[in-house]
Amino acid sequence: MIIMPNKRVTGLARMSLNNLPIRYKLIIHFLLISILPSIGLGFLINWTVDRVIERQVTDNTLQLIGKVNESLETYVENLQNITYFISFNPDVEDFLAGEGKAPAEPDNESGLDHYEIRKFLQGFTTLHSEVAGILVVNHRGEYISNEMYARTSRNLTQESWYQEAVRNKGIFKIVGHPSRRNVTTHVSYKDSEVVSVVRAILDPDTGQAQGAVLIDLKLRVIAEKAQDVRLGKTGYLTILDDSGEQIYAPPEPYIERIPPDWLDRDAAGTFSRKADGRDLQFIYRKSPFTGWTTVGVFSMAESAAEMREIRFFVVSFVFIVCLLGMTASFYLAHSISRPIGQLMSFMQKAQSGDLTIRHWGDRADEIGMLGRRFNAMLQQINRLISLTELQERQKREAELRSLQAHIKPHFLYNTLDTIHWMARRKGAEDIAEMAESLSKLFRIGLSKGNDIIPLNDEIEHVRSYLQIQYVRYQNKLDYSIEVDPDIQNVYVLKLILQPIVENAIYHGIKERRGPGKVEIHAANRDGDLVLTIRDDGKGMTPERLAALQKALAEAASPREGAAIPLGTEPKAEEGKGYGMLNVQARIELNFGNRYGLTVQSREGQGTVVTVIHPIIRNYPRAMGAERS
């Protein structure tokens, strides 16, 4: 049975979003990020604008109420301070203690004291215009005042305000509007026009009440602070005392009386109620000092009007954003997709084999950078192709030379072995040792074609070289080799010691007067293999040392893009130090510029060359894993 492909599924796959041209993807993307958020914002405004406005109105109203409360607390605090000043006056203290006569006897000496007290009280009413009157009463019911007097002869200590002051035991108390009290003023203020405060004056020794101070505060100052605050167009502030009675209300309030149970026990809050057919919003804050609660009242219809106005501006803004978003989407999609299409056509030509094609344009954005990188990539590909061809040609030449010279090293050290045994048979031990050392030198130098050999083999190689040179120079050369036991089994690059030792002999020991010595030491220092070659030869001048250090720094850094022809090597200044440069280049190329050679030398005192080499263990195992 032959199963035919589902054409509908294939068509849907072709029409999927991933298969759309980038132009249409960009248009859809821009429309999604510009229009959909704008439409969502419009719907979100309908849900949040009311809460935002309510929160802002609440915060602003609470701030205004806080300012009003601070002003009222200032006035009340001034009244409290006046009561303290009065109680500390010596004449008042004498009057409260009963040392003066009643006001009905003005001709005696105590009358002068009463005049001084009245003059003292008058100073407060003059300085503080908000004070309607001050009355001082002792425990016998006698009183002194400039503005206030008793309506009847009934003892003032029986008044409710006096009893309230005694019960508070010297603590300042606001008693609210006067109500049926036996005290009035010369100006005849109405009870609704003043607010009374009292404080008992206690004997400091017995703690008993000696009398009380009564002060009337003009309601006008409270009205001035409250009526200056407008909440919206018609909102207002009203002030309630701790029992829920109105201290102040505007002439035409929305609600005549706010029930105390509407206010929570919290110090501040907000709530909504319907009163007289209006939806009202209430915001309140209680003053902890005065005990009064300032309530802001305003109509919710005003907030709705503001909300409709804000909604109109938001909808208009959303419409403009959508219009601009669609226009910008088409323009941006075209400006981005067009150069991408051009770059794609260049890549198709390059794919077909035309590597001479180049992207043209002066754009400074990512597409322009991509085009320039495309041009650089084609140039690099052309260069790498040329380099690969050159390397393949060099490789073939090297293989040919390797085949031609393969027999020579084997034949050489086999011949040296024969000479060694023949010298032994003839008893020429010195010749035998020379032949053996030279044979080891060539055998280890060949090392079966391996570039990395055990450190012991490298040490044996340089020991054979030194033995040959020792026989050659006899009393002119001495040497010593020390290797730490814990690094004898590590691996190193082949032939890194012999070129340095050769340089030490020919340019150091040979050119000095008298015998010289070469010291070789291998150790593990901070996880690296450190090989130190020290000689006490001629040394180097600072200029030559600087030139050699510069050559070492550039040994493994050929010019970018320049191929090194087969058989060419870096050259040292004046033909000296070539072997050291070769070692430096091999170490850096294999292990990085963290490793390599450092040279220290002083003219006439010798030279120290330090080789930093990584510690390599189990190298044959790793090589076997690579071959497998």
GULUM-704249 format. One record per residue (C-alpha): residue in three letters; x, y, z. Coordinates in steps of 0.02 Angstrom, whole numbers, plus 32768, in hexadecimal, padded with zeros to 4 digits. Layout:
N
AlaXYZ
...
//
This chain:
628
Met800080008000
Ile804480AC7FD0
Ile802881358051
Met801281E08002
Pro804E82788062
Asn7FC882E280B2
Lys7FC3837E8046
Arg7F6583DE80CC
Val7FEB83BC814F
Thr807383EB80D2
Gly801B848D80A9
Leu800884B98161
Ala80C18498817B
Arg80EC850C80ED
Met807B85948132
Ser80C2858781E3
Leu811186208230
Asn81C285DC821E
Asn81AE85D08162
Leu817486828149
Pro81ED86FF80FB
Ile8247876C8178
Arg81EC8806813A
Tyr814387C28171
Lys818C87818213
Leu81CC8830823B
Ile8124887F8211
Ile80C988048281
His8149881E830A
Phe813E88DC8304
Leu808088D78302
Leu807D88618397
Ile80F488CC8400
Ser80A2897283D3
Ile7FE8895983B6
Leu7FBB88CC842C
Pro800A891F84C6
Ser7FB389C28498
Ile7F09896D848B
Gly7F2B890E852B
Leu7F5989B2857E
Gly7EB389FB854B
Phe7E52896D859B
Leu7EC289728633
Ile7EA18A2C864C
Asn7DE78A0B8663
Trp7E10899886F3
Thr7E9E89F88744
Val7E7D8AB18729
Asp7DF68AB587AE
Arg7E6A8A65882D
Val7EFB8AD487FC
Ile7E948B72880E
Glu7E4B8B3488B2
Arg7EF88B0E88F5
Gln7F3B8BB788BF
Val7EA58C128907
Thr7EB68BB189A9
Asp7F708BD589B8
Asn7F5D8C8E898E
Thr7EC98CA28A03
Leu7F258C4B8A90
Gln7FB78CC28A75
Leu7F438D598A7C
Ile7EEE8D158B16
Gly7F998CF98B65
Lys7FC78DAE8B46
Val7F238DEA8B92
Asn7F3D8D798C29
Glu7FED8DBE8C3F
Ser7FA88E718C41
Leu7F1F8E448CBD
Glu7F9C8DE88D2B
Thr80098E858D29
Tyr7F798EEF8D6A
Val7F4A8E708DEF
Glu80018E5B8E22
Asn800C8F188E39
Leu7F758F0E8EAD
Gln7FC98E838F0E
Asn80678EEB8F21
Ile7FFE8F7F8F5E
Thr7FB68F128FE9
Tyr80678EE5901F
Phe809F8F9B901F
Ile80088FCC9087
Ser80258F419106
Phe80DB8F77911F
Asn80B0902E9141
Pro80D6905A91F8
Asp803A90CA9209
Val7FCE903F91C4
Glu801D8FC4923C
Asp7FF5903892CE
Phe7F43904B9290
Leu7F2C8F8E9280
Ala7F788F74932E
Gly7EF68FEC9378
Glu7F6A907993AC
Gly7F0890FD934E
Lys7E58913F9366
Ala7DC4912592F7
Pro7DAC919A9262
Ala7D1F91EF92C0
Glu7D9D9247932F
Pro7E0392B692B7
Asp7E399335933B
Asn7EB092CA93A0
Glu7F5F92939373
Ser7F2491F19323
Gly7EC6925692A2
Leu7F6C9292925F
Asp7F9F91DD924B
His7F0091BA91EB
Tyr7F26924E917A
Glu7FD192079156
Ile7F85915D912C
Arg7F0491AC90B8
Lys7F8D920F9064
Phe7FF1916E9053
Leu7F5C91119005
Gln7F3791A38F91
Gly7FE5918F8F48
Phe7FB690E28F07
Thr7F13911A8EB7
Thr7F7091AA8E65
Leu7FFB913D8E1E
His7F8890AF8DEA
Ser7EF190F18D8C
Glu7EA590448D83
Val7E8790468E41
Ala7DD690808E6A
Gly7DF090818F27
Ile7E53903D8FBB
Leu7E0A90139066
Val7E6D8FDD9101
Val7E098F89918D
Asn7E4B8F509237
His7E098EC0929E
Arg7D958F339300
Gly7D3A8F6B9261
Glu7D8C90189259
Tyr7DC0904C91A9
Ile7E2490D0914B
Ser7E0A91029094
Asn7E06919B9024
Glu7D8C915A8FA0
Met7D2490D78FFD
Tyr7CB090DE9094
Ala7C33906F90EE
Arg7B7B907D90BF
Thr7B3F90559171
Ser7B899046921E
Arg7B8E8F889211
Asn7C3B8F43923F
Leu7CA18F2491A1
Thr7CF38E8991EB
Gln7C4C8E3191CE
Glu7C588E4F9111
Ser7C6D8DB590A3
Trp7D068DFF904F
Tyr7D598E1A90F9
Gln7D318D68912E
Glu7D778D299088
Ala7E198D8890A8
Val7E288D3F9158
Arg7E0B8C8F9117
Asn7E998CA29099
Lys7F118CCD912A
Gly7F728D5790D7
Ile7F698D139026
Phe7F338D8D8F9F
Lys7E828D668F61
Ile7E168DA58ED0
Val7D608DA78F08
Gly7D138DE38E63
His7C878E628E4F
Pro7C468EB08EF1
Ser7BA08E698F26
Arg7B328EB58FB1
Arg7BC58EF59015
Asn7BBE8F819095
Val7C448FE7903C
Thr7C3390638FAE
Thr7C9D90EA8F5B
His7C8B91A48F46
Val7C83918B8E88
Ser7BF7910C8E9F
Tyr7C3A90858E2B
Lys7BBF8FFE8DFF
Asp7BE58F508E3C
Ser7BFD8F168D87
Glu7C7E8F9F8D69
Val7CFF8F668DEA
Val7D558EC88E25
Ser7D898EB88EDB
Val7E278E6B8F24
Val7E4E8E4F8FDD
Arg7EDC8E18904C
Ala7EE08DFF9107
Ile7F6F8E4D916B
Leu7FAD8DD491F0
Asp80098DEF9293
Pro80B98DA99275
Asp80C18D689328
Thr80178D189341
Gly7FE28CFE928D
Gln7F378D4B92B3
Ala7EE38DC29238
Gln7EFC8E78926C
Gly7E948EB991DD
Ala7E7F8EB49120
Val7E9D8F1D9085
Leu7E128F2E9004
Ile7E3B8F728F56
Asp7DC18F8F8EC6
Leu7E068F7A8E15
Lys7DAF8FDA8D8B
Leu7D638F648D0A
Arg7D8D8FE58C85
Val7E448FAC8C7C
Ile7E0C8EF88C63
Ala7D928F2D8BDB
Glu7E198F918B83
Lys7E8A8EF88B77
Ala7E008E808B41
Gln7DA08EEC8AC7
Asp7E3D8F178A64
Val7E4C8E618A31
Arg7DE28E30899A
Leu7DCD8D7C8965
Gly7DA68D7D88AD
Lys7D1F8DFA887D
Thr7CA58DE8890F
Gly7CFE8D7A8990
Tyr7D248DBD8A3D
Leu7D708D958AE7
Thr7D128D7D8B8A
Ile7D5B8D648C38
Leu7D158CF08CBF
Asp7D488CE08D74
Asp7D6B8C3B8DCB
Ser7CB08C228DF2
Gly7C7B8C3C8D3D
Glu7C368CEC8D54
Gln7C5D8D6A8CCD
Ile7CE18DEA8CF8
Tyr7CD58E3A8C4C
Ala7C6A8E218BB0
Pro7C508E8F8B15
Pro7BAE8EF28B01
Glu7B5D8E778A87
Pro7BA68DCA8AA4
Tyr7B778D2D8A42
Ile7B488CD78AE5
Glu7B138D2B8B88
Arg7B618CAD8BFD
Ile7BDD8C1F8BE3
Pro7BB28B8C8C54
Pro7C478B588CC1
Asp7C308AA18C91
Trp7C5F8ACD8BDD
Leu7D108AF28C16
Asp7D7F8A5F8C3B
Arg7DF18A5A8CD0
Asp7E878A708C5D
Ala7EE08B198C5F
Ala7EBC8B328BA5
Gly7E518AE48B20
Thr7DD48AF88A93
Phe7D258AB98A71
Ser7C8F8ADA8A00
Arg7BDA8AF88A35
Lys7B398B3089E4
Ala7AE78BC48A3A
Asp7A558C3089FF
Gly7A588BDC8954
Arg7B138BFF8938
Asp7BA38B85892E
Leu7C228BD289A4
Gln7CD88BA989C4
Phe7D1C8BC48A74
Ile7DD68BD08A9F
Tyr7E078BEE8B54
Arg7E9D8BFC8BC7
Lys7E9D8C0B8C84
Ser7F168C7C8CE1
Pro7F668C208D72
Phe7F878CC38DCF
Thr7EDE8D198DC5
Gly7E748C7C8DB2
Trp7E168CD38D24
Thr7DF08C7B8C80
Thr7DFB8CDF8BE0
Val7D8A8C968B58
Gly7D918CBF8A9E
Val7CE88CAE8A45
Phe7CD18CB88988
Ser7C5C8C758903
Met7C908BDD889F
Ala7C3B8C288805
Glu7CCB8CA387F8
Ser7D488C1387F2
Ala7CE08BBE876A
Ala7CE68C5C8700
Glu7DA38C638711
Met7DAD8BAB86E6
Arg7D498BC48646
Glu7DBB8C528614
Ile7E568BE98631
Arg7E0A8B5785D1
Phe7DEB8BC8853C
Phe7EA18BFD8535
Val7EDE8B4A854B
Val7E6F8B0884BE
Ser7EAC8B95844C
Phe7F5F8B6C8478
Val7F448AB28455
Phe7EF88AD983AA
Ile7F8D8B488379
Val80098AC683B8
Cys7FB58A3D8350
Leu7FB68AAA82B5
Leu806D8AD882CA
Gly80988A2582F8
Met805189DE8257
Thr80AE8A6081EE
Ala81518A42824B
Ser813B8985823D
Phe81348987817F
Tyr81C58A028171
Leu823789A681EB
Ala820E88FC819F
His823D893D80F2
Ser82DD8992812F
Ile831888F38185
Ser82DF886C810B
Arg832188C2806C
Pro83DB88C2809B
Ile83CA881380E2
Gly838587D9803B
Gln8417882B7FE1
Leu849487D88054
Met843D87308039
Ser845087437F7C
Phe850B87647F93
Met851B86C87FFF
Gln84C286607F7A
Lys8540869A7EF9
Ala85CF866F7F6F
Gln858085C57F8D
Ser857F85A57ED3
Gly863E85BE7ED1
Asp865486767EAA
Leu86C986A97F38
Thr86EF87507EE5
Ile864287957F0E
Arg8640881F7F91
His85B588717FF8
Trp85A6892B7FD6
Gly855689AE8044
Asp85828A3080C8
Arg850889FE8151
Ala854C8A0D8203
Asp84CD89998256
Glu84D588DD8275
Ile84A988B481C0
Gly853889228183
Met85AE88CE81FF
Leu856F882481C2
Gly85948856810F
Arg8644888D813A
Arg866087EB819A
Phe8621878E8101
Asn86A287E78096
Ala872A87C18116
Met86F4870B811B
Leu870586FB805E
Gln87B2874A8065
Gln87E386D280F1
Ile87A0863F808E
Asn880786717FF7
Arg88A186868065
Leu888585DF80BC
Ile886E85888014
Ser891485D07FD8
Leu896885A2807D
Thr892184F28076
Glu896484DB7FC7
Leu8A0F851A8000
Gln8A0E84A88099
Glu89DE84108031
Arg8A6C84357FB9
Gln8AE5844A804C
Lys8AA583AA809B
Arg8AC783487FFD
Glu8B7683917FF2
Ala8B96836780AA
Glu8B5982B48093
Leu8BCF82A07FFF
Arg8C6482E38060
Ser8C35827680F5
Leu8C3781DA8086
Gln8CDF820C803E
Ala8D31822A80E9
His8CDC81A0814D
Ile8D6A8127813A
Lys8DF281A1816E
Pro8DD481B1822C
His8DBD80F48242
Phe8E5980CF81DF
Leu8EBA81538241
Tyr8E96811A82F3
Asn8EA4806182C0
Thr8F518088827C
Leu8F7B80E5831E
Asp8F4780498382
Thr8FBF7FE28319
Ile904C805F8338
His9022805B83F3
Trp90367F9E8402
Met90D17F9B8395
Ala912280208408
Arg90F37FB884A1
Arg91437F208451
Lys91E27F81842F
Gly91E27FCC84E0
Ala91C8808184A6
Glu914C80B0852F
Asp914D816A8509
Ile9121814A8453
Ala909B80CE8489
Glu904B814D84FF
Met904C81D38477
Ala8FFB815D83FB
Glu8F7A8124847B
Ser8F4D81D784A9
Leu8F3D820883F3
Ser8ED3816D83D0
Lys8E5D81998461
Leu8E56824C8423
Phe8E1882168378
Arg8DA7818B83B9
Ile8D4B81FC8433
Gly8D48828983B3
Leu8CEC8214833C
Ser8C7781CE83C5
Lys8C12816B8345
Gly8BC7820C8301
Asn8B76824183A7
Asp8B7782F983D2
Ile8B5782DC848C
Ile8BCC826984EC
Pro8BEA823E85A4
Leu8C4D82BC8608
Asn8CCD82348632
Asp8CF0821D8577
Glu8D0482D98560
Ile8D7C82DF85F5
Glu8DDC824A85AE
His8DE582A08505
Val8E308340854D
Arg8EA382D885BD
Ser8EE882818522
Tyr8F01832984CE
Leu8F5C836E8567
Gln8FC782D18570
Ile8FFE82EB84BD
Gln902383A384DD
Tyr907C8377857F
Val90F383038521
Arg910B8387849C
Tyr913584178512
Gln917B83AA85A1
Asn91B784228629
Lys915284B385E2
Leu90A38470860A
Asp904D842386A0
Tyr8F9483FD86B7
Ser8F1283BD8734
Ile8E5E8380871F
Glu8DDC837787AC
Val8D2A83378795
Asp8CA983318822
Pro8C6B827E883A
Asp8BB182AA8830
Ile8BBF82E8877B
Gln8C2B825F872D
Asn8B93820D86DA
Val8B4B82A88686
Tyr8B5182CC85CB
Val8B9B8362856F
Leu8BB483A284BF
Lys8C498351846B
Leu8CEE83B2845B
Ile8CC8844784CC
Leu8D66843B8538
Gln8DF1841684BA
Pro8DDE84BA8455
Ile8DE6852084F6
Val8E7C84BF8538
Glu8ED284D18490
Asn8EB5858D8496
Ala8EFB85928548
Ile8F9A85378513
Tyr8FC085928471
His8F8D864184A5
Gly8FB28636855F
Ile903385B78599
Lys909B85B984FA
Glu90B1867684FD
Arg90E6868685B3
Arg9192867485FB
Gly91B285D6865D
Pro913F8542867A
Gly908285558685
Lys8FEF84F186C0
Val8F3F84CD8682
Glu8EBA84A08703
Ile8E11845386D6
His8D8584438756
Ala8CD38401873E
Ala8C4B841E87C2
Asn8B90842C87DE
Arg8B6184DF8809
Asp8AA9850C8827
Gly8A6B848287B3
Asp8AE384AB8723
Leu8B82845486EB
Val8C1384D186FE
Leu8CB784A986A6
Thr8D49851B86D5
Ile8DEA8522866D
Arg8E70858A86C2
Asp8F2185B18686
Asp8FAC861E86C9
Gly8FEA8653861F
Lys900286FB85CC
Gly8F4D873685DF
Met8EF987B98573
Thr8EF688758569
Pro8E5088CA8597
Glu8E3488F784E0
Arg8E4D884684A2
Leu8DE288018530
Ala8D5488798503
Ala8D618847844B
Leu8D5B878E8478
Gln8CC487A584EB
Lys8C6A88048462
Ala8C91877A83E5
Leu8C4E86F78460
Ala8BAC875B8476
Glu8B92875D83B9
Ala8BCE86AC8397
Ala8B1F865D8390
Ser8AC486F68349
Pro8AD986FD828A
Arg8A8187848226
Glu89C787698213
Gly899E8716816E
Ala8A5486EE8143
Ala8A7A86388121
Ile8B2385F2815D
Pro8B76859680CC
Leu8BBB84EA80EE
Gly8C6D84EC812B
Thr8C6D85A0816B
Glu8C7F85C68225
Pro8C8986638292
Lys8D3586B38294
Ala8D8F86F8832C
Glu8DF48797832A
Glu8EA6877E82E9
Gly8E8586C582CC
Lys8E8486A18387
Gly8DF6865483EB
Tyr8D9C8601835A
Gly8D87855F83BD
Met8D3885BD844F
Leu8CBD861483DA
Asn8C90856C8390
Val8C6C8525843E
Gln8C0685BF846E
Ala8B9D85B383CF
Arg8B7C84F883E5
Ile8B47850B849C
Glu8AD2859F847C
Leu8A84854E83E2
Asn8A6284AD8441
Phe8A2F84EE84EE
Gly8A0B85A984DF
Asn8A678648850D
Arg8A5B862285C8
Tyr8AEF85AE85AE
Gly8B9985CA8560
Leu8C46860F8584
Thr8C85869C85F1
Val8D3A86D885ED
Gln8D9E87338672
Ser8E5487618655
Arg8EDC87D58696
Glu8F7687FA8632
Gly900D879E8678
Gln8FA5873886F5
Gly8F4386BD868B
Thr8E938698864D
Val8DFA86418694
Val8D7485FC861E
Thr8CD185C0866D
Val8C598551860B
Ile8BA4854C8648
His8B5184AC8607
Pro8AA9845E8638
Ile8AAF83BC869A
Ile8A70832F8629
Arg8A5182848672
Asn8A1081E18621
Tyr8A3682268575
Pro8A3D817A851F
Arg898E81518562
Ala894881F3851C
Met899D81D38474
Gly895581238471
Ala88A681698490
Glu88BC81E083FD
Arg88F88154838A
Ser886480E683BB
//
